[in-house]
Amino acid sequence: MNWHIASVSFGADSLGMLIGLIERRLPLDEVLFYDAGMEFETTYRMRDRMLPLLRREGILYTELRPRREFLYMMLEKPVNGKNGFHYG
């Protein structure tokens, strides 16, 4: 059995792709959304508007999140340099 998955950011391009797949009745079993926690509010609103349609169409929705917050990983996480020097 083939499982058809679309990774969707709910930005303009991926939202257009998702709507096109649904309108054309192309195979789609699951939508994945990776939420880094730093998305624009519009992204979350578009996701929330699409969830009822996905449910009606029988498309599984999966939301992934990082184990550590984005800002910690980018700005606070200690980093060791090439020579063992500790940054942060």
C-alpha positions as CSV (number, residue, x, y, z in Angstrom):
1,M,0.0,0.0,0.0
2,N,1.2,3.5,-0.8
3,W,0.8,6.3,1.7
4,H,0.6,9.8,0.2
5,I,2.0,12.6,2.4
6,A,2.3,16.3,1.9
7,S,4.5,18.5,4.0
8,V,2.7,21.8,4.3
9,S,4.0,25.0,5.9
10,F,0.6,26.8,5.3
11,G,2.4,29.5,3.4
12,A,1.2,30.6,0.0
13,D,3.0,27.9,-2.1
14,S,2.3,24.9,0.0
15,L,-1.3,26.0,0.7
16,G,-1.9,26.3,-3.0
17,M,-0.4,22.8,-3.5
18,L,-2.6,21.3,-0.8
19,I,-5.8,22.9,-2.1
20,G,-4.9,21.8,-5.7
21,L,-4.4,18.2,-4.5
22,I,-7.8,18.2,-2.7
23,E,-9.6,19.9,-5.6
24,R,-8.2,17.5,-8.2
25,R,-9.0,14.5,-5.9
26,L,-5.4,13.3,-6.1
27,P,-4.3,10.7,-3.5
28,L,-3.5,12.4,-0.2
29,D,-3.5,10.4,3.1
30,E,-1.7,12.7,5.5
31,V,-0.6,16.3,5.9
32,L,2.5,17.1,8.0
33,F,3.2,20.5,9.5
34,Y,6.4,21.2,11.4
35,D,5.8,24.0,13.9
36,A,9.0,25.5,15.0
37,G,7.0,27.8,17.2
38,M,8.1,30.9,15.3
39,E,5.5,31.1,12.6
40,F,3.5,34.2,11.6
41,E,0.1,34.4,13.1
42,T,-1.3,34.1,9.6
43,T,0.2,30.7,9.3
44,Y,-1.6,29.4,12.3
45,R,-4.9,31.0,11.1
46,M,-4.6,29.3,7.7
47,R,-3.8,26.0,9.4
48,D,-6.9,26.4,11.6
49,R,-9.1,27.2,8.6
50,M,-7.8,24.1,6.7
51,L,-8.2,21.6,9.5
52,P,-12.0,21.1,9.1
53,L,-11.6,20.5,5.4
54,L,-8.9,17.9,6.1
55,R,-11.2,16.1,8.5
56,R,-14.1,16.2,6.0
57,E,-11.8,14.7,3.4
58,G,-10.5,12.0,5.7
59,I,-7.0,13.3,5.5
60,L,-4.9,12.7,8.6
61,Y,-3.2,15.8,10.1
62,T,0.1,15.5,12.0
63,E,1.9,18.4,13.7
64,L,5.5,18.0,14.6
65,R,7.4,20.2,17.1
66,P,11.1,20.3,18.0
67,R,12.1,18.9,21.4
68,R,13.8,22.2,22.3
69,E,12.4,25.7,21.6
70,F,13.7,27.3,18.4
71,L,15.1,30.4,20.3
72,Y,17.0,28.2,22.7
73,M,18.6,26.2,19.8
74,M,19.5,29.4,17.9
75,L,20.5,31.8,20.6
76,E,21.1,30.1,24.0
77,K,22.4,26.6,23.4
78,P,26.1,26.3,24.4
79,V,28.4,25.6,21.5
80,N,31.9,24.1,21.5
81,G,34.3,25.5,18.9
82,K,36.7,23.5,16.8
83,N,39.5,23.6,19.5
84,G,37.2,22.8,22.4
85,F,36.6,26.5,23.2
86,H,33.2,26.8,24.8
87,Y,30.9,29.6,23.5
88,G,27.9,30.7,25.5
